[in-house]
Amino acid sequence: MTSWKLEKLPLSVDFETKKVLKALPSAHFALAELKGIAASIPNQNILINTLGLQEAKDSSAIENIITTHDDLFKSELNLDNFKSLDAKEVQNYISALKKGFELVLERGLLTNKVILQIQEALEDNKAGFRKLPGTALKNSTTGETIYTPPQNYDDILDLMTNLEQYINDSEIQDIDPLIKMAIIHFQFESIHPFYDGNGRTGRIINILYLILENLQSLPILYLSNYIIKHKADYYKYIQEVRDENLWEDWVLFLIKGVEETAKETTKLILGIKDLMQVSKHKLRDNYKFYSQDFLNNLFKHPYTKIEFIVNDLGVSRLTAANYLNKLAEDGILRKEKLGTGNYYINLALIDLLTKR
C-alpha cells in the first residue's frame, strides 16, 4: 500500500511532454469534427437522449451495474409492470447527466454545488461529501487495499474547494484543456469525495468540463466505453501516478480516449443521421400522418409509447395509437406488450445502437 499523499492543484509537474504535445492536435481535430456533425442534427435532444442512454449503460457497467439494452430502453418507458433495480440506477445516471448539463449551461461554471447535485441525482440521496472515515479502494481480485483517499471531512472539503477553483479558473494553470481534464479526473477520483458514485460522477464531470471549455456543445462524448475496453490500463495508469508520479502515460491514455471516442461517436451520429433520412422518405412518401416531430420522437426514444407521441405531437391517445399500430403492422416498428401497456421498438435504430 502506498503512502503517497494527495496534493492541491496546480502541481509542479511538466505535463507538456513531447509525446503529449504530439498527441493533442489529432484529438482536438476529432473533437471539432464531432461538434460540427452533432450541430447538423436538427433536434439535438435526439443525441442527448439516445447517446445518453448508451453512456448510462456503459458507465454503470464499469461499476458492475449491468443492464441489457432491452431493460435499459424499457426502463425509460416507466411502465408499471417493468421493475429492474439495475435499470433504475442507469436511469438515475441519465437524470444526473442531464441535470449537470442544464446547470453548467445555466451558470457557466462547474462548481462543487453542481457536482453535489449530480451525485444526489445519481444516488438518489443527500449524503454529500464523506463525513465518516473508513473508505479504502481495494483490488477487486485480491481484496488488498491499493489506495486510501483522504478520510477527514475538512480535508475532503479543502481539496474539493481547490479542485473547484482549478476547474473554473483558467489562470491557475495555463495548459491545454485535454491535459487539464486528465488532471481533474485523476484528482477527483483520488479525493473520492462521496460514499458511492465517485466513478460515475467523475465521468460526467469529464464531458461537462469539455462543454465548459467549449470543445463540445452537447453531452455526447463519453469515455466509458473506451474505459471498459481498456479497464486494466485505466486503473494501472492512475495507480502509477500515485506510486511513481508517472503522469505522461495517464495523460496520453485520456487524450487517446478522447480522440478514439470522438471518432466513434461521429461515425455513430452519421449513422443515425443517414437512418433518419431513410426513415423520413419512407414515412413522408407512404403515410399522411408524417411530420418532423413524429420522426424525431421515433429517434429520441428507441422504445416509444403512446404517451410520448401524445406529448410530443399534441394528438389524442387514439390518434397516437393509430399512428404507431399502422407502422407496426407495416414492419417499421415492432409492437410489444408489457402488462397492460404497449411499447413500440424502432428496429433499425436499435440495430445501429447495439452494434457498438
Buried (B, 14 or more C-beta within 10 A) or exposed (E): EEEBEBEEBBBEBEBEBEEBEEBBEBBBEBBEBBBEBBEEBEBBBBBBBBBBBBBBBBBBBBBEBEBEBBBBBBBBBEBEEBEBEBBBBBBBBBBBBBBBBEBBEEEEBBBBEBBBBBBBBBBEEEBBBBEEEEBBBEEEEEEEEBBBBBEEBEEBBBBBEBBBBBBBEEEBBEEBBBBBBBBBBBBBBBBBBBBBBBBBBBBBBBBBBBBBBEBBBBBBBBBBBBBEEBEEBBBEBBBBBBEEEEBBEBBBBBBBBBBBBBBBBBEBBEBBBEBBEEBEEBBEEEBEBBBEEBBBBBBBBBBBBBEBBBEBBEBEEEBBBBBBBBBBEEEBBBEBEBEEBBBBBBEBBBEBBEEE
